[in-house]
Amino acid sequence: MFWVSFFRFTISKHQKIVYDFIDKFDSLKGKYLFAIGTYGFTPSKALEKLDAEVSKKEGKLSSGFLIQMPKSGFGKKLDKSEEEVLFGKWEKRIEEIAGIIEGKKIVRFNRINTFVRLILKGVIFEELSVMLPLLCYVMKHGWNSLSFKTDENCNSCGLCAKICPVGNIEIINGKPVWGDNCAGCLGCFHWCPEEAIQTGEFKGIKNRYHHPKVSVGDMINQRSHSQR
């Protein structure tokens, strides 16, 4: 039950930005809609949940794709060769997916069986060294104990506030203060140049990562787009 609770908590956080975007439309009836989702650990039922949300606006997801990418934050850090394998698989699918979208084709969603991936393929056992300490910590201290905070390495650069897609971070007296509207994207955690942002007192999340082709400028620009 705790594993189920963990996944529901993290997934629901990430859904917020997407659901807020969908809510801006009066109706999506008759539109060709597609989604491309990335995942590191497991995508769970992200596409199915998105389709259900779109249906509230009289729409239907015509096609959906899932792409495995490097995990961010939780889990074992990939080495360069493992990362290149994942990126290589993605590059091979670009033309295929682009052709489907350009032709407005209706295709079945990509689906990843969470049980098969985590248990039968042994993914969960590869991550135990990271996940077990985290789960034990949360069971003892609660989810709120993982709230973001800064340590003595914070240099008051304010980058975290600039890239937060939902404007949930305010710089007060030179230090970031998080509000109650966090979308759980972990952008502030991964992009802090001094690695000064921590998840409460828990020190087990050491895998800070961002896509090598994404720049700080890209992150700042995406905030302005997300708030339109």
Rosetta constraint file for C-alpha pairs under 8 A:
AtomPair CA 1 CA 5 HARMONIC 6.20 0.50
AtomPair CA 2 CA 6 HARMONIC 6.09 0.50
AtomPair CA 3 CA 7 HARMONIC 6.36 0.50
AtomPair CA 4 CA 8 HARMONIC 6.18 0.50
AtomPair CA 5 CA 9 HARMONIC 6.09 0.50
AtomPair CA 6 CA 10 HARMONIC 6.40 0.50
AtomPair CA 7 CA 11 HARMONIC 5.94 0.50
AtomPair CA 8 CA 12 HARMONIC 5.87 0.50
AtomPair CA 9 CA 13 HARMONIC 6.44 0.50
AtomPair CA 10 CA 14 HARMONIC 6.64 0.50
AtomPair CA 10 CA 184 HARMONIC 7.13 0.50
AtomPair CA 11 CA 15 HARMONIC 6.28 0.50
AtomPair CA 12 CA 16 HARMONIC 6.82 0.50
AtomPair CA 13 CA 182 HARMONIC 7.56 0.50
AtomPair CA 13 CA 183 HARMONIC 5.09 0.50
AtomPair CA 13 CA 184 HARMONIC 5.09 0.50
AtomPair CA 13 CA 185 HARMONIC 7.78 0.50
AtomPair CA 14 CA 18 HARMONIC 7.75 0.50
AtomPair CA 14 CA 183 HARMONIC 5.66 0.50
AtomPair CA 14 CA 184 HARMONIC 5.69 0.50
AtomPair CA 14 CA 185 HARMONIC 6.30 0.50
AtomPair CA 15 CA 19 HARMONIC 6.01 0.50
AtomPair CA 15 CA 183 HARMONIC 7.77 0.50
AtomPair CA 16 CA 20 HARMONIC 6.00 0.50
AtomPair CA 16 CA 183 HARMONIC 6.10 0.50
AtomPair CA 17 CA 21 HARMONIC 6.28 0.50
AtomPair CA 17 CA 166 HARMONIC 7.85 0.50
AtomPair CA 17 CA 183 HARMONIC 6.70 0.50
AtomPair CA 18 CA 22 HARMONIC 6.36 0.50
AtomPair CA 19 CA 23 HARMONIC 6.13 0.50
AtomPair CA 19 CA 50 HARMONIC 7.99 0.50
AtomPair CA 19 CA 53 HARMONIC 7.17 0.50
AtomPair CA 20 CA 24 HARMONIC 6.77 0.50
AtomPair CA 21 CA 25 HARMONIC 7.78 0.50
AtomPair CA 22 CA 53 HARMONIC 7.76 0.50
AtomPair CA 22 CA 54 HARMONIC 6.91 0.50
AtomPair CA 22 CA 57 HARMONIC 7.97 0.50
AtomPair CA 23 CA 57 HARMONIC 7.92 0.50
AtomPair CA 25 CA 57 HARMONIC 7.33 0.50
AtomPair CA 26 CA 57 HARMONIC 6.71 0.50
AtomPair CA 27 CA 57 HARMONIC 4.85 0.50
AtomPair CA 27 CA 58 HARMONIC 5.95 0.50
AtomPair CA 27 CA 59 HARMONIC 7.19 0.50
AtomPair CA 28 CA 54 HARMONIC 7.39 0.50
AtomPair CA 28 CA 57 HARMONIC 5.48 0.50
AtomPair CA 28 CA 58 HARMONIC 5.59 0.50
AtomPair CA 28 CA 59 HARMONIC 4.58 0.50
AtomPair CA 28 CA 60 HARMONIC 7.86 0.50
AtomPair CA 29 CA 57 HARMONIC 7.07 0.50
AtomPair CA 29 CA 58 HARMONIC 4.85 0.50
AtomPair CA 29 CA 59 HARMONIC 4.56 0.50
AtomPair CA 29 CA 60 HARMONIC 7.64 0.50
AtomPair CA 30 CA 59 HARMONIC 6.70 0.50
AtomPair CA 31 CA 59 HARMONIC 6.83 0.50
AtomPair CA 31 CA 60 HARMONIC 7.90 0.50
AtomPair CA 32 CA 60 HARMONIC 7.91 0.50
AtomPair CA 32 CA 61 HARMONIC 7.40 0.50
AtomPair CA 32 CA 62 HARMONIC 6.20 0.50
AtomPair CA 32 CA 104 HARMONIC 6.66 0.50
AtomPair CA 33 CA 59 HARMONIC 7.92 0.50
AtomPair CA 33 CA 60 HARMONIC 6.78 0.50
AtomPair CA 33 CA 61 HARMONIC 5.02 0.50
AtomPair CA 33 CA 62 HARMONIC 5.37 0.50
AtomPair CA 33 CA 63 HARMONIC 7.01 0.50
AtomPair CA 34 CA 61 HARMONIC 5.65 0.50
AtomPair CA 34 CA 62 HARMONIC 5.63 0.50
AtomPair CA 34 CA 63 HARMONIC 4.85 0.50
AtomPair CA 34 CA 64 HARMONIC 5.52 0.50
AtomPair CA 34 CA 101 HARMONIC 7.41 0.50
AtomPair CA 35 CA 47 HARMONIC 7.46 0.50
AtomPair CA 35 CA 61 HARMONIC 7.49 0.50
AtomPair CA 35 CA 63 HARMONIC 6.65 0.50
AtomPair CA 35 CA 64 HARMONIC 4.74 0.50
AtomPair CA 35 CA 65 HARMONIC 6.30 0.50
AtomPair CA 36 CA 64 HARMONIC 5.83 0.50
AtomPair CA 36 CA 65 HARMONIC 4.76 0.50
AtomPair CA 36 CA 66 HARMONIC 5.93 0.50
AtomPair CA 36 CA 67 HARMONIC 7.41 0.50
AtomPair CA 37 CA 43 HARMONIC 7.81 0.50
AtomPair CA 37 CA 46 HARMONIC 7.71 0.50
AtomPair CA 37 CA 47 HARMONIC 7.60 0.50
AtomPair CA 37 CA 64 HARMONIC 7.71 0.50
AtomPair CA 37 CA 65 HARMONIC 6.13 0.50
AtomPair CA 37 CA 66 HARMONIC 4.84 0.50
AtomPair CA 37 CA 67 HARMONIC 6.18 0.50
AtomPair CA 38 CA 43 HARMONIC 7.38 0.50
AtomPair CA 38 CA 66 HARMONIC 5.68 0.50
AtomPair CA 38 CA 67 HARMONIC 4.69 0.50
AtomPair CA 38 CA 68 HARMONIC 5.61 0.50
AtomPair CA 38 CA 69 HARMONIC 6.19 0.50
AtomPair CA 39 CA 43 HARMONIC 5.31 0.50
AtomPair CA 39 CA 66 HARMONIC 7.31 0.50
AtomPair CA 39 CA 67 HARMONIC 6.36 0.50
AtomPair CA 39 CA 68 HARMONIC 5.00 0.50
AtomPair CA 39 CA 69 HARMONIC 5.78 0.50
AtomPair CA 39 CA 70 HARMONIC 7.76 0.50
AtomPair CA 39 CA 71 HARMONIC 7.28 0.50
AtomPair CA 40 CA 68 HARMONIC 5.69 0.50
AtomPair CA 40 CA 69 HARMONIC 5.30 0.50
AtomPair CA 40 CA 70 HARMONIC 5.41 0.50
AtomPair CA 40 CA 71 HARMONIC 4.16 0.50
AtomPair CA 40 CA 72 HARMONIC 7.19 0.50
AtomPair CA 41 CA 71 HARMONIC 6.37 0.50
AtomPair CA 41 CA 75 HARMONIC 7.60 0.50
AtomPair CA 42 CA 112 HARMONIC 7.73 0.50
AtomPair CA 42 CA 114 HARMONIC 6.46 0.50
AtomPair CA 42 CA 117 HARMONIC 7.76 0.50
AtomPair CA 42 CA 118 HARMONIC 7.88 0.50
AtomPair CA 43 CA 66 HARMONIC 7.66 0.50
AtomPair CA 43 CA 112 HARMONIC 7.09 0.50
AtomPair CA 43 CA 114 HARMONIC 7.76 0.50
AtomPair CA 44 CA 112 HARMONIC 7.23 0.50
AtomPair CA 44 CA 113 HARMONIC 7.66 0.50
AtomPair CA 44 CA 114 HARMONIC 5.99 0.50
AtomPair CA 45 CA 49 HARMONIC 6.16 0.50
AtomPair CA 45 CA 111 HARMONIC 7.92 0.50
AtomPair CA 46 CA 50 HARMONIC 6.12 0.50
AtomPair CA 47 CA 51 HARMONIC 6.11 0.50
AtomPair CA 47 CA 64 HARMONIC 6.51 0.50
AtomPair CA 47 CA 109 HARMONIC 7.25 0.50
AtomPair CA 48 CA 52 HARMONIC 6.28 0.50
AtomPair CA 49 CA 53 HARMONIC 6.32 0.50
AtomPair CA 50 CA 54 HARMONIC 6.17 0.50
AtomPair CA 50 CA 61 HARMONIC 7.89 0.50
AtomPair CA 51 CA 55 HARMONIC 6.18 0.50
AtomPair CA 51 CA 60 HARMONIC 6.12 0.50
AtomPair CA 51 CA 61 HARMONIC 5.31 0.50
AtomPair CA 52 CA 56 HARMONIC 6.89 0.50
AtomPair CA 53 CA 57 HARMONIC 7.45 0.50
AtomPair CA 54 CA 58 HARMONIC 6.83 0.50
AtomPair CA 54 CA 59 HARMONIC 5.30 0.50
AtomPair CA 54 CA 60 HARMONIC 6.05 0.50
AtomPair CA 54 CA 61 HARMONIC 7.07 0.50
AtomPair CA 55 CA 59 HARMONIC 4.76 0.50
AtomPair CA 55 CA 60 HARMONIC 5.66 0.50
AtomPair CA 62 CA 105 HARMONIC 7.47 0.50
AtomPair CA 62 CA 106 HARMONIC 5.03 0.50
AtomPair CA 62 CA 107 HARMONIC 6.65 0.50
AtomPair CA 62 CA 108 HARMONIC 8.00 0.50
AtomPair CA 63 CA 105 HARMONIC 7.54 0.50
AtomPair CA 63 CA 106 HARMONIC 5.60 0.50
AtomPair CA 63 CA 107 HARMONIC 5.09 0.50
AtomPair CA 63 CA 108 HARMONIC 6.14 0.50
AtomPair CA 63 CA 109 HARMONIC 5.71 0.50
AtomPair CA 64 CA 107 HARMONIC 7.61 0.50
AtomPair CA 64 CA 108 HARMONIC 7.18 0.50
AtomPair CA 64 CA 109 HARMONIC 4.62 0.50
AtomPair CA 64 CA 110 HARMONIC 6.17 0.50
AtomPair CA 65 CA 97 HARMONIC 8.00 0.50
AtomPair CA 65 CA 109 HARMONIC 6.13 0.50
AtomPair CA 65 CA 110 HARMONIC 5.14 0.50
AtomPair CA 66 CA 110 HARMONIC 5.81 0.50
AtomPair CA 66 CA 111 HARMONIC 7.37 0.50
AtomPair CA 67 CA 90 HARMONIC 6.81 0.50
AtomPair CA 68 CA 86 HARMONIC 6.79 0.50
AtomPair CA 69 CA 83 HARMONIC 7.80 0.50
AtomPair CA 69 CA 86 HARMONIC 6.09 0.50
AtomPair CA 69 CA 87 HARMONIC 7.27 0.50
AtomPair CA 70 CA 77 HARMONIC 7.87 0.50
AtomPair CA 70 CA 78 HARMONIC 6.75 0.50
AtomPair CA 70 CA 83 HARMONIC 6.45 0.50
AtomPair CA 70 CA 86 HARMONIC 7.49 0.50
AtomPair CA 71 CA 75 HARMONIC 6.53 0.50
AtomPair CA 71 CA 76 HARMONIC 7.70 0.50
AtomPair CA 71 CA 77 HARMONIC 7.20 0.50
AtomPair CA 71 CA 78 HARMONIC 7.90 0.50
AtomPair CA 71 CA 209 HARMONIC 7.94 0.50
AtomPair CA 72 CA 190 HARMONIC 7.91 0.50
AtomPair CA 72 CA 207 HARMONIC 6.49 0.50
AtomPair CA 72 CA 208 HARMONIC 6.41 0.50
AtomPair CA 72 CA 209 HARMONIC 5.55 0.50
AtomPair CA 72 CA 210 HARMONIC 7.39 0.50
AtomPair CA 73 CA 186 HARMONIC 7.81 0.50
AtomPair CA 73 CA 190 HARMONIC 7.67 0.50
AtomPair CA 73 CA 205 HARMONIC 5.90 0.50
AtomPair CA 73 CA 206 HARMONIC 6.77 0.50
AtomPair CA 73 CA 207 HARMONIC 4.85 0.50
AtomPair CA 73 CA 208 HARMONIC 5.67 0.50
AtomPair CA 73 CA 209 HARMONIC 7.09 0.50
AtomPair CA 74 CA 130 HARMONIC 7.06 0.50
AtomPair CA 74 CA 131 HARMONIC 7.29 0.50
AtomPair CA 74 CA 205 HARMONIC 6.20 0.50
AtomPair CA 74 CA 207 HARMONIC 6.75 0.50
AtomPair CA 75 CA 127 HARMONIC 5.35 0.50
AtomPair CA 75 CA 130 HARMONIC 5.81 0.50
AtomPair CA 75 CA 131 HARMONIC 6.87 0.50
AtomPair CA 75 CA 207 HARMONIC 7.45 0.50
AtomPair CA 76 CA 126 HARMONIC 7.62 0.50
AtomPair CA 76 CA 127 HARMONIC 6.11 0.50
AtomPair CA 76 CA 130 HARMONIC 7.14 0.50
AtomPair CA 76 CA 207 HARMONIC 7.39 0.50
AtomPair CA 77 CA 207 HARMONIC 5.86 0.50
AtomPair CA 78 CA 82 HARMONIC 5.76 0.50
AtomPair CA 78 CA 83 HARMONIC 6.05 0.50
AtomPair CA 79 CA 83 HARMONIC 6.27 0.50
AtomPair CA 80 CA 84 HARMONIC 6.18 0.50
AtomPair CA 81 CA 85 HARMONIC 6.35 0.50
AtomPair CA 82 CA 86 HARMONIC 6.60 0.50
AtomPair CA 83 CA 87 HARMONIC 6.28 0.50
AtomPair CA 84 CA 88 HARMONIC 5.87 0.50
AtomPair CA 85 CA 89 HARMONIC 6.35 0.50
AtomPair CA 86 CA 90 HARMONIC 6.42 0.50
AtomPair CA 87 CA 91 HARMONIC 6.21 0.50
AtomPair CA 88 CA 92 HARMONIC 6.39 0.50
AtomPair CA 89 CA 93 HARMONIC 6.62 0.50
AtomPair CA 90 CA 94 HARMONIC 6.50 0.50
AtomPair CA 92 CA 96 HARMONIC 7.76 0.50
AtomPair CA 93 CA 97 HARMONIC 6.05 0.50
AtomPair CA 94 CA 98 HARMONIC 5.94 0.50
AtomPair CA 95 CA 99 HARMONIC 5.98 0.50
AtomPair CA 96 CA 100 HARMONIC 6.45 0.50
AtomPair CA 97 CA 101 HARMONIC 6.26 0.50
AtomPair CA 98 CA 102 HARMONIC 5.94 0.50
AtomPair CA 99 CA 103 HARMONIC 6.02 0.50
AtomPair CA 100 CA 104 HARMONIC 6.02 0.50
AtomPair CA 100 CA 105 HARMONIC 5.26 0.50
AtomPair CA 100 CA 106 HARMONIC 7.83 0.50
AtomPair CA 101 CA 105 HARMONIC 6.35 0.50
AtomPair CA 112 CA 117 HARMONIC 7.29 0.50
AtomPair CA 113 CA 117 HARMONIC 6.10 0.50
AtomPair CA 114 CA 118 HARMONIC 5.90 0.50
AtomPair CA 115 CA 119 HARMONIC 5.57 0.50
AtomPair CA 115 CA 120 HARMONIC 6.98 0.50
AtomPair CA 116 CA 120 HARMONIC 4.76 0.50
AtomPair CA 116 CA 121 HARMONIC 6.11 0.50
AtomPair CA 117 CA 121 HARMONIC 5.13 0.50
AtomPair CA 117 CA 122 HARMONIC 7.01 0.50
AtomPair CA 117 CA 123 HARMONIC 6.29 0.50
AtomPair CA 118 CA 122 HARMONIC 5.67 0.50
AtomPair CA 118 CA 123 HARMONIC 4.68 0.50
AtomPair CA 118 CA 124 HARMONIC 4.82 0.50
AtomPair CA 118 CA 125 HARMONIC 7.88 0.50
AtomPair CA 119 CA 123 HARMONIC 6.54 0.50
AtomPair CA 119 CA 124 HARMONIC 6.17 0.50
AtomPair CA 119 CA 125 HARMONIC 7.74 0.50
AtomPair CA 122 CA 126 HARMONIC 6.60 0.50
AtomPair CA 123 CA 127 HARMONIC 6.69 0.50
AtomPair CA 124 CA 128 HARMONIC 6.34 0.50
AtomPair CA 127 CA 131 HARMONIC 5.95 0.50
AtomPair CA 128 CA 132 HARMONIC 5.41 0.50
AtomPair CA 129 CA 133 HARMONIC 7.15 0.50
AtomPair CA 130 CA 134 HARMONIC 6.67 0.50
AtomPair CA 130 CA 204 HARMONIC 6.71 0.50
AtomPair CA 130 CA 205 HARMONIC 7.48 0.50
AtomPair CA 131 CA 135 HARMONIC 6.10 0.50
AtomPair CA 132 CA 136 HARMONIC 6.07 0.50
AtomPair CA 133 CA 137 HARMONIC 6.06 0.50
AtomPair CA 133 CA 204 HARMONIC 7.14 0.50
AtomPair CA 134 CA 138 HARMONIC 6.24 0.50
AtomPair CA 134 CA 202 HARMONIC 7.59 0.50
AtomPair CA 134 CA 204 HARMONIC 6.87 0.50
AtomPair CA 135 CA 139 HARMONIC 6.07 0.50
AtomPair CA 136 CA 140 HARMONIC 6.25 0.50
AtomPair CA 137 CA 141 HARMONIC 5.97 0.50
AtomPair CA 137 CA 142 HARMONIC 7.61 0.50
AtomPair CA 137 CA 202 HARMONIC 7.35 0.50
AtomPair CA 138 CA 142 HARMONIC 4.63 0.50
AtomPair CA 138 CA 143 HARMONIC 5.60 0.50
AtomPair CA 138 CA 145 HARMONIC 7.19 0.50
AtomPair CA 138 CA 146 HARMONIC 7.79 0.50
AtomPair CA 141 CA 145 HARMONIC 5.83 0.50
AtomPair CA 142 CA 146 HARMONIC 7.93 0.50
AtomPair CA 143 CA 147 HARMONIC 7.76 0.50
AtomPair CA 145 CA 199 HARMONIC 7.72 0.50
AtomPair CA 145 CA 200 HARMONIC 5.57 0.50
AtomPair CA 145 CA 201 HARMONIC 7.32 0.50
AtomPair CA 146 CA 199 HARMONIC 4.63 0.50
AtomPair CA 146 CA 200 HARMONIC 4.53 0.50
AtomPair CA 146 CA 201 HARMONIC 7.26 0.50
AtomPair CA 146 CA 202 HARMONIC 6.93 0.50
AtomPair CA 147 CA 199 HARMONIC 5.59 0.50
AtomPair CA 147 CA 200 HARMONIC 5.27 0.50
AtomPair CA 148 CA 178 HARMONIC 7.28 0.50
AtomPair CA 148 CA 197 HARMONIC 6.51 0.50
AtomPair CA 148 CA 198 HARMONIC 5.65 0.50
AtomPair CA 148 CA 199 HARMONIC 4.77 0.50
AtomPair CA 148 CA 200 HARMONIC 5.64 0.50
AtomPair CA 149 CA 176 HARMONIC 8.00 0.50
AtomPair CA 149 CA 177 HARMONIC 7.90 0.50
AtomPair CA 149 CA 197 HARMONIC 5.65 0.50
AtomPair CA 149 CA 198 HARMONIC 5.44 0.50
AtomPair CA 149 CA 199 HARMONIC 6.51 0.50
AtomPair CA 149 CA 200 HARMONIC 5.99 0.50
AtomPair CA 150 CA 154 HARMONIC 6.25 0.50
AtomPair CA 150 CA 175 HARMONIC 7.87 0.50
AtomPair CA 150 CA 176 HARMONIC 7.63 0.50
AtomPair CA 150 CA 196 HARMONIC 5.31 0.50
AtomPair CA 150 CA 197 HARMONIC 4.48 0.50
AtomPair CA 150 CA 198 HARMONIC 5.89 0.50
AtomPair CA 151 CA 196 HARMONIC 5.34 0.50
AtomPair CA 151 CA 197 HARMONIC 6.57 0.50
AtomPair CA 151 CA 198 HARMONIC 7.14 0.50
AtomPair CA 152 CA 196 HARMONIC 7.05 0.50
AtomPair CA 153 CA 194 HARMONIC 6.15 0.50
AtomPair CA 153 CA 195 HARMONIC 7.37 0.50
AtomPair CA 153 CA 196 HARMONIC 5.02 0.50
AtomPair CA 154 CA 175 HARMONIC 7.54 0.50
AtomPair CA 154 CA 194 HARMONIC 6.52 0.50
AtomPair CA 154 CA 195 HARMONIC 7.94 0.50
AtomPair CA 154 CA 196 HARMONIC 5.08 0.50
AtomPair CA 154 CA 197 HARMONIC 7.60 0.50
AtomPair CA 155 CA 194 HARMONIC 7.58 0.50
AtomPair CA 156 CA 174 HARMONIC 5.03 0.50
AtomPair CA 156 CA 175 HARMONIC 5.63 0.50
AtomPair CA 156 CA 176 HARMONIC 7.76 0.50
AtomPair CA 158 CA 162 HARMONIC 6.58 0.50
AtomPair CA 158 CA 171 HARMONIC 6.60 0.50
AtomPair CA 158 CA 174 HARMONIC 7.75 0.50
AtomPair CA 158 CA 175 HARMONIC 7.62 0.50
AtomPair CA 158 CA 176 HARMONIC 7.10 0.50
AtomPair CA 159 CA 163 HARMONIC 6.33 0.50
AtomPair CA 159 CA 188 HARMONIC 7.76 0.50
AtomPair CA 159 CA 191 HARMONIC 7.96 0.50
AtomPair CA 159 CA 192 HARMONIC 6.98 0.50
AtomPair CA 160 CA 164 HARMONIC 6.17 0.50
AtomPair CA 160 CA 169 HARMONIC 7.11 0.50
AtomPair CA 160 CA 176 HARMONIC 7.50 0.50
AtomPair CA 160 CA 187 HARMONIC 7.56 0.50
AtomPair CA 160 CA 188 HARMONIC 4.66 0.50
AtomPair CA 160 CA 189 HARMONIC 7.93 0.50
AtomPair CA 160 CA 191 HARMONIC 7.32 0.50
AtomPair CA 160 CA 192 HARMONIC 6.53 0.50
AtomPair CA 161 CA 167 HARMONIC 6.83 0.50
AtomPair CA 161 CA 168 HARMONIC 7.44 0.50
AtomPair CA 161 CA 169 HARMONIC 4.86 0.50
AtomPair CA 161 CA 170 HARMONIC 6.07 0.50
AtomPair CA 161 CA 171 HARMONIC 6.97 0.50
AtomPair CA 161 CA 176 HARMONIC 7.14 0.50
AtomPair CA 161 CA 188 HARMONIC 7.68 0.50
AtomPair CA 162 CA 167 HARMONIC 7.94 0.50
AtomPair CA 162 CA 220 HARMONIC 5.87 0.50
AtomPair CA 162 CA 223 HARMONIC 7.81 0.50
AtomPair CA 163 CA 187 HARMONIC 7.21 0.50
AtomPair CA 163 CA 188 HARMONIC 7.14 0.50
AtomPair CA 163 CA 216 HARMONIC 7.98 0.50
AtomPair CA 163 CA 219 HARMONIC 5.42 0.50
AtomPair CA 163 CA 220 HARMONIC 4.68 0.50
AtomPair CA 163 CA 221 HARMONIC 7.95 0.50
AtomPair CA 163 CA 222 HARMONIC 7.72 0.50
AtomPair CA 163 CA 223 HARMONIC 6.14 0.50
AtomPair CA 164 CA 168 HARMONIC 6.48 0.50
AtomPair CA 164 CA 169 HARMONIC 6.76 0.50
AtomPair CA 164 CA 187 HARMONIC 6.79 0.50
AtomPair CA 164 CA 188 HARMONIC 6.73 0.50
AtomPair CA 164 CA 220 HARMONIC 7.97 0.50
AtomPair CA 164 CA 223 HARMONIC 6.60 0.50
AtomPair CA 165 CA 222 HARMONIC 6.97 0.50
AtomPair CA 165 CA 223 HARMONIC 4.46 0.50
AtomPair CA 165 CA 224 HARMONIC 7.81 0.50
AtomPair CA 165 CA 226 HARMONIC 6.32 0.50
AtomPair CA 165 CA 227 HARMONIC 7.58 0.50
AtomPair CA 166 CA 181 HARMONIC 7.18 0.50
AtomPair CA 166 CA 182 HARMONIC 7.21 0.50
AtomPair CA 166 CA 183 HARMONIC 7.15 0.50
AtomPair CA 166 CA 223 HARMONIC 7.24 0.50
AtomPair CA 166 CA 226 HARMONIC 7.60 0.50
AtomPair CA 166 CA 227 HARMONIC 7.34 0.50
AtomPair CA 168 CA 178 HARMONIC 5.84 0.50
AtomPair CA 168 CA 179 HARMONIC 5.20 0.50
AtomPair CA 168 CA 180 HARMONIC 7.08 0.50
AtomPair CA 168 CA 181 HARMONIC 5.61 0.50
AtomPair CA 168 CA 182 HARMONIC 5.92 0.50
AtomPair CA 169 CA 176 HARMONIC 6.11 0.50
AtomPair CA 169 CA 177 HARMONIC 5.56 0.50
AtomPair CA 169 CA 178 HARMONIC 4.70 0.50
AtomPair CA 169 CA 179 HARMONIC 6.24 0.50
AtomPair CA 170 CA 176 HARMONIC 5.56 0.50
AtomPair CA 170 CA 177 HARMONIC 5.26 0.50
AtomPair CA 170 CA 178 HARMONIC 6.60 0.50
AtomPair CA 170 CA 179 HARMONIC 7.80 0.50
AtomPair CA 171 CA 175 HARMONIC 5.21 0.50
AtomPair CA 171 CA 176 HARMONIC 4.42 0.50
AtomPair CA 171 CA 177 HARMONIC 6.08 0.50
AtomPair CA 172 CA 176 HARMONIC 6.21 0.50
AtomPair CA 172 CA 177 HARMONIC 6.65 0.50
AtomPair CA 178 CA 182 HARMONIC 7.67 0.50
AtomPair CA 186 CA 190 HARMONIC 6.30 0.50
AtomPair CA 187 CA 191 HARMONIC 5.93 0.50
AtomPair CA 188 CA 192 HARMONIC 5.89 0.50
AtomPair CA 188 CA 197 HARMONIC 7.36 0.50
AtomPair CA 189 CA 195 HARMONIC 7.23 0.50
AtomPair CA 189 CA 197 HARMONIC 5.49 0.50
AtomPair CA 189 CA 198 HARMONIC 7.02 0.50
AtomPair CA 189 CA 208 HARMONIC 7.26 0.50
AtomPair CA 190 CA 195 HARMONIC 7.54 0.50
AtomPair CA 190 CA 208 HARMONIC 4.84 0.50
AtomPair CA 190 CA 209 HARMONIC 5.60 0.50
AtomPair CA 190 CA 210 HARMONIC 6.52 0.50
AtomPair CA 191 CA 195 HARMONIC 7.74 0.50
AtomPair CA 191 CA 208 HARMONIC 7.87 0.50
AtomPair CA 191 CA 209 HARMONIC 7.81 0.50
AtomPair CA 191 CA 210 HARMONIC 7.25 0.50
AtomPair CA 191 CA 216 HARMONIC 7.91 0.50
AtomPair CA 192 CA 196 HARMONIC 6.55 0.50
AtomPair CA 192 CA 197 HARMONIC 6.77 0.50
AtomPair CA 198 CA 202 HARMONIC 7.58 0.50
AtomPair CA 198 CA 203 HARMONIC 7.49 0.50
AtomPair CA 199 CA 203 HARMONIC 7.39 0.50
AtomPair CA 199 CA 205 HARMONIC 7.75 0.50
AtomPair CA 210 CA 214 HARMONIC 7.27 0.50
AtomPair CA 214 CA 218 HARMONIC 6.24 0.50
AtomPair CA 214 CA 219 HARMONIC 7.54 0.50
AtomPair CA 215 CA 219 HARMONIC 6.58 0.50
AtomPair CA 216 CA 220 HARMONIC 6.32 0.50
AtomPair CA 217 CA 221 HARMONIC 6.10 0.50
AtomPair CA 218 CA 222 HARMONIC 6.15 0.50
AtomPair CA 219 CA 223 HARMONIC 6.78 0.50
AtomPair CA 220 CA 224 HARMONIC 7.24 0.50
AtomPair CA 221 CA 225 HARMONIC 6.66 0.50
AtomPair CA 222 CA 226 HARMONIC 6.07 0.50
AtomPair CA 223 CA 227 HARMONIC 6.36 0.50
AtomPair CA 224 CA 228 HARMONIC 6.74 0.50
